[in-house]
Amino acid sequence: MELFTKVKPHCPFIMPETEVTQTNFNNFCILNLGVAPHRVTKDILLWLDEDHGAGDPTLFAAQAKNQTANFYVVAKQDFILTGLPIMCETFHLASGSEIKLFSNFKDGDQIKKGDIILGGKGNAGAILLGERVALNLCAKLSGISSKTKSILTEIKKFSPSIYLLETRKTTPGLRIYEKYATRNGGARNHRHGLDSGSMLKENHLRYFGSIEYALESLSNKTPVLNKIEIEVTNLAEFRAALTKGADVIMLDNFAIEDVHQAVNERNKVNKNIKLELSGNLDEKNIEQIASSGVDFLSMGALIHKAIWVDISLQLYMQD
């Protein structure tokens, strides 16, 4: 019986027609992430170094085989595609650009089970070196976008005007990518970081001593274009914050009856103050929270509870 390694299976896939170029990656970094391409390239190189370590001994054994191959990244479920340009650049960097990549899709597309997300031709060893890093990030980000899109679709059934936001509960080092993934799923971003706006949370209020003093201090000293948000945990705190200069009031873990009461009181005092509902929100109570009258729903679960999508790479050696 022949060994499996000597069997050359028939390739059932057709290579996509549209070539992916370096321009695609550069435009993605600048226009979709808002950063220079070298920032993303640096991240990818670090991820590759982490995976390669001192070198793959599996490839040492095949060092005499400088062979080319075709590969195909295949979807094993339906999902919203996110991270295709990063996946392509990972293969470019792993191969020293000696690779050609093809895809008929772009970020944001609805992928169906069995779709060929990406195809390529290049050095077989380089493809194997880039495989895991390339697939990992795309699978993770696509999972975030898919979860975001699913929740947002349900929310819009009950309130077309409400905004879905993520939070700062992101993976260290991956924030710009995870927040991009929520945008790609249709959400708006909350804060990118601490410098994106002033936000008084429970521990900040303990630090300042009172809601009134905290809001007065921020109103007097923050930059004029800086928005101020305050987190409150009950109606008494909400009422204290309502007339003290906050642009946004976050209702944290409020019972739905108290949310309705806060919305009514806000509407009487100042409709320009935005209300954000947060705290253990999930798909189970979408109808209640979406139709509550608040302006924003913020859900850390969009990122930290998203499940990676299932994609795989199939390699086929060329003659």
Secondary structure, 3 states (H helix, E strand, C coil): CCCHHHCCCCCCCCCCCCEECHHHHHHHHHHHHCCCHHHHHHHHHHHHHHHHCCCCHHHHCCCCCCCEEEEEEEECCCEECCCHHHHHHHHHHHHCCCEEEECCCCCCCEECCCCEEEEEEEEHHHHHHHHHHHHHHHHHHHHHHHHHHHHHHHHHHHCCCCEEECCCCCCCCCHHHHHHHHHHCCCECCCCCHHHCEEECHHHHHHHCCHHHHHHHHHHHCCCCCCEEEEECCHHHHHHHHCCCCCEEEEECCCHHHHHHHHHHHHHHCCCCEEEEECCCCHHHHHHHHCCCCCEEECCHHHHCCCCCCEEEEEEECC
